[in-house]
């Protein structure tokens, strides 16, 4: 069974294959999640969106959808791509997602979610569900307990719980990540009520200390924006949880440089990779100068050979050491 102690959240427009490769360098043990892909995107453009580097494993594909037949078809495609897990999105509160009748609004339709889950499992692949603790003015713990209980009765064993309500009208997705109050105690209670399930907590987790405290009460922590903006926290957390050796930032950067050279030779713009690593030296002296150099020059068309890339990073490193 996969270890879920450290998970990196699916983040739209952020956790693409380049981001996940970087995060895998930082944390050998984290469970990584793709950005959400809709069933339509997978069914119509599967090759384009589903490819990834084999070093990203263990890797889950997050899917947005509410039609069981489409979800079953997507699951079978994902199986061919050798994903380790599928994750059904029952937590996104955006209006666009609501119009597609999936995301957080699915929490009000437990039977439909159960049908979706059962359809996805037909591909013989592990399926998890990511959801909120409630929707709109439904704030009682019993709603959350009954939602999880009904799905566990169908065989679902892995639940990723964002410890806030989703407010479907009146708040933007960004506001939904901060305004509804965090209720970690609801997630802890879930683990107490369902000790045999894998319960992973998500929402507002920004430090190693926070993560370790949560792990006393649940099976795993899922980190989102902190992992993106302060990525070295993944290395430090992996060390704290699994006692893995801590690679220093320059060792990680050397591997990223090799990856950049490979991908640019394949026609990938350097900037598509660089945007994900800007926080690598967060908190270090002159990190702002390094970040500015990378941001200002990553999209130059002149940076296209291995030598160009090495020169590009060498100039950035000189700024760090000055």
C-alpha positions in Angstrom: 0.0 0.0 0.0 1.3 3.5 -0.9 2.5 5.6 2.0 0.6 8.9 2.1 2.4 10.7 4.9 3.5 13.4 2.5 1.4 14.4 -0.4 1.7 17.4 -2.8 -1.7 18.8 -3.8 -3.1 19.0 -7.3 -2.9 22.6 -8.3 -4.4 23.9 -11.6 -1.8 25.4 -13.9 1.0 24.5 -11.5 1.5 20.8 -10.9 2.3 19.8 -14.5 4.9 17.2 -15.4 7.9 19.6 -15.0 6.7 20.8 -11.6 6.2 17.2 -10.4 9.7 16.1 -11.7 11.1 19.0 -9.6 9.1 17.9 -6.5 10.2 14.3 -6.9 13.9 15.5 -6.7 13.0 17.3 -3.5 11.1 14.4 -1.9 11.7 10.8 -2.9 8.7 9.6 -0.8 5.9 12.1 -1.5 2.7 11.1 -3.3 2.4 13.5 -6.2 -0.9 14.6 -7.8 -1.5 16.0 -11.3 -3.4 19.2 -11.8 -7.1 18.4 -12.4 -8.0 17.2 -15.9 -11.6 17.1 -16.9 -13.0 14.0 -18.5 -13.5 15.9 -21.8 -9.8 16.8 -21.9 -8.7 13.2 -21.2 -11.1 11.6 -23.7 -10.3 14.1 -26.5 -6.6 14.8 -25.9 -5.3 12.1 -23.7 -1.8 11.7 -25.2 -1.1 15.4 -24.9 -2.2 15.8 -21.2 -1.3 12.4 -19.7 2.3 12.0 -20.5 4.8 12.3 -17.7 8.3 11.3 -16.7 8.6 7.8 -15.2 10.6 9.2 -12.3 7.4 11.0 -11.0 6.0 7.8 -9.5 4.2 7.4 -7.2 1.8 9.6 -9.2 -2.0 10.1 -9.1 -4.1 11.6 -11.8 -6.8 13.9 -10.6 -10.0 13.9 -12.7 -12.9 16.3 -12.8 -16.2 14.9 -13.9 -19.6 13.5 -12.9 -20.6 11.1 -15.7 -19.8 7.5 -14.6 -19.4 6.2 -18.1 -17.0 9.0 -19.0 -15.1 8.5 -15.8 -14.8 4.8 -16.4 -13.4 5.5 -19.9 -10.9 7.9 -18.5 -9.9 5.5 -15.8 -9.1 2.9 -18.5 -7.0 5.4 -20.4 -5.1 6.3 -17.2 -4.5 2.7 -16.6 -2.7 2.4 -19.9 -0.6 5.3 -18.9 0.4 3.5 -15.7 -0.8 6.0 -13.2 -0.6 4.7 -9.7 -4.0 6.2 -8.6 -7.0 8.2 -9.8 -8.4 11.0 -7.6 -11.9 12.2 -8.1 -12.3 15.9 -7.5 -15.2 16.6 -5.1 -13.7 19.8 -3.6 -13.2 22.5 -6.3 -15.6 25.3 -5.8 -15.1 27.3 -9.0 -18.1 28.4 -11.0 -16.7 26.8 -14.2 -16.5 23.5 -12.4 -20.0 23.9 -11.0 -21.3 24.4 -14.5 -19.8 21.0 -15.3 -21.7 19.5 -12.3 -18.5 18.3 -10.6 -16.1 19.4 -8.0 -17.5 20.5 -4.5 -21.1 20.5 -5.6 -20.9 16.7 -5.9 -20.8 16.4 -2.1 -24.5 17.1 -2.2 -25.0 14.0 -4.4 -23.5 11.1 -2.5 -25.1 8.4 -4.6 -23.7 10.0 -7.8 -20.3 10.1 -6.3 -20.6 6.4 -5.3 -21.6 5.6 -8.9 -18.6 7.6 -10.2 -16.3 5.8 -7.8 -17.5 2.3 -8.7 -17.2 3.2 -12.5 -13.6 4.3 -12.1 -12.6 1.1 -10.2 -13.6 -0.9 -13.2 -10.2 -0.1 -14.6 -8.6 -2.0 -11.8 -6.8 1.1 -10.5 -6.7 2.6 -7.0 -9.2 5.5 -6.6 -9.2 8.2 -4.0 -11.6 11.1 -3.3 -10.6 14.7 -2.5 -13.4 16.7 -0.9 -14.2 19.5 1.6 -15.8 19.1 5.0 -19.0 20.6 3.8 -20.7 22.8 1.3 -22.2 26.3 1.7 -24.2 26.4 5.0 -23.9 22.6 5.7 -21.4 22.8 8.6 -22.2 19.9 10.8 -19.8 17.0 11.2 -22.5 14.4 10.6 -22.8 15.5 6.9 -19.0 14.8 6.4 -19.2 11.5 8.4 -22.1 10.3 6.3 -20.5 11.3 3.0 -17.3 9.4 3.9 -19.2 6.5 5.4 -21.4 6.0 2.3 -18.4 5.9 0.0 -16.4 3.7 2.3 -19.3 1.2 2.1 -18.7 1.1 -1.7 -15.0 0.3 -1.1 -13.3 3.6 -1.1 -10.4 3.6 1.4 -8.5 6.9 0.7 -10.0 10.3 1.5 -8.2 13.6 1.1 -10.0 16.2 3.2 -9.6 19.9 2.7 -10.6 21.1 6.2 -12.8 24.0 5.1 -16.3 24.3 3.7 -16.7 25.1 0.0 -18.8 28.2 -0.5 -20.2 27.8 -4.0 -21.7 31.3 -4.4 -20.1 34.5 -3.3 -16.5 33.4 -2.9 -13.8 33.0 -5.6 -11.7 29.8 -5.6 -8.9 31.9 -4.1 -11.1 33.1 -1.3 -12.4 29.6 -0.7 -8.8 28.7 0.2 -8.6 31.2 3.0 -12.0 32.6 4.2 -14.0 29.5 5.3 -12.6 28.6 8.7 -10.3 25.6 9.1 -11.8 22.8 11.1 -9.0 20.3 11.5 -10.9 18.6 14.4 -13.5 17.4 11.9 -10.7 15.5 10.0 -9.2 14.1 13.2 -12.7 12.9 14.2 -13.0 11.2 10.8 -9.9 9.2 11.5 -11.3 8.2 14.9 -14.6 7.2 13.4 -13.0 5.3 10.5 -9.7 4.0 11.8 -9.3 1.6 8.9 -9.5 4.3 6.2 -6.6 6.4 5.0 -7.4 10.0 5.9 -5.2 12.7 4.5 -5.6 16.3 5.8 -5.3 19.4 3.5 -5.7 23.1 3.9 -3.5 25.8 5.5 -0.5 23.5 6.1 2.6 25.7 5.7 5.3 24.4 8.0 7.1 21.2 8.9 6.0 21.6 12.5 2.3 21.8 11.4 2.8 18.7 9.3 4.3 16.6 12.0 1.5 17.6 14.5 -1.1 16.6 12.0 0.6 13.2 11.5 -0.2 12.4 15.1 -3.9 12.4 14.2 -4.2 11.4 10.6 -2.4 9.2 8.0 -1.0 11.9 5.8 -0.7 15.6 5.1 -1.2 17.2 1.7 0.7 20.4 1.2 -0.2 22.8 -1.6 1.0 26.4 -2.1 3.8 26.1 0.5 5.3 23.2 -1.5 5.2 25.4 -4.6 6.4 28.7 -3.2 8.8 27.2 -0.6 9.7 23.9 -2.3 12.7 23.0 -0.1 10.2 22.3 2.7 9.5 19.0 0.9 13.2 17.9 1.3 13.1 18.9 5.0 9.8 17.2 5.6 10.9 14.0 3.8 13.9 14.0 6.1 11.8 14.6 9.2 9.3 11.8 8.4 11.4 9.2 6.6 14.9 10.1 7.8 16.1 10.5 4.2 19.4 12.3 3.6 18.9 16.0 2.9 20.2 17.0 -0.5 21.3 20.6 -0.6 19.8 23.1 -2.9 22.8 23.1 -5.3 22.6 19.3 -5.8 19.0 19.6 -6.7 19.7 22.5 -9.0 22.3 20.4 -10.9 19.7 17.7 -11.6 17.3 20.4 -12.8 19.9 21.8 -15.1 20.3 18.4 -16.7 16.5 18.1 -17.0 16.3 21.5 -18.6 19.0 20.6 -21.2 17.1 17.4 -22.1 13.7 19.1 -22.4 15.0 22.2 -24.3 16.6 19.8 -26.8 13.1 18.4 -27.4 11.6 21.8 -28.1 10.3 22.7 -24.7 10.6 26.4 -23.7 13.0 26.8 -20.8 10.5 29.1 -19.1 7.9 26.3 -18.8 10.3 24.6 -16.4 11.9 27.6 -14.7 8.6 29.0 -13.4 8.3 26.0 -11.1 11.7 26.3 -9.4 11.8 30.0 -8.6 11.3 29.3 -4.9 14.2 26.8 -4.6 16.4 29.3 -2.7 13.6 30.9 -0.8 15.0 32.5 2.4 18.6 32.3 1.3 20.8 35.3 0.9 20.3 37.0 -2.5 17.5 34.6 -3.5 15.5 37.5 -4.8 18.3 38.4 -7.3 18.5 34.7 -8.4 14.8 34.6 -8.8 14.7 37.8 -10.8 17.5 36.6 -13.1 15.6 33.4 -13.9 12.3 35.2 -14.4 13.8 37.8 -16.7 15.8 35.5 -18.9 14.1 32.1 -19.0 12.0 33.0 -22.1 14.8 34.3 -24.2 14.9 32.4 -27.5 18.7 32.6 -27.4 18.8 30.2 -24.5 18.5 27.0 -26.6 21.7 25.0 -26.3 23.2 23.1 -23.4 25.9 25.7 -23.2 23.4 28.5 -23.2 21.5 26.8 -20.3 24.7 26.3 -18.3 25.7 29.9 -18.8 22.2 31.0 -17.8 22.3 29.1 -14.5 25.9 30.0 -13.8 25.0 33.7 -13.9 22.2 33.1 -11.5 24.4 31.2 -9.2 27.0 34.0 -9.2 24.2 36.3 -7.9 23.5 34.0 -5.0 27.2 33.9 -4.0 27.9 37.6 -4.2 
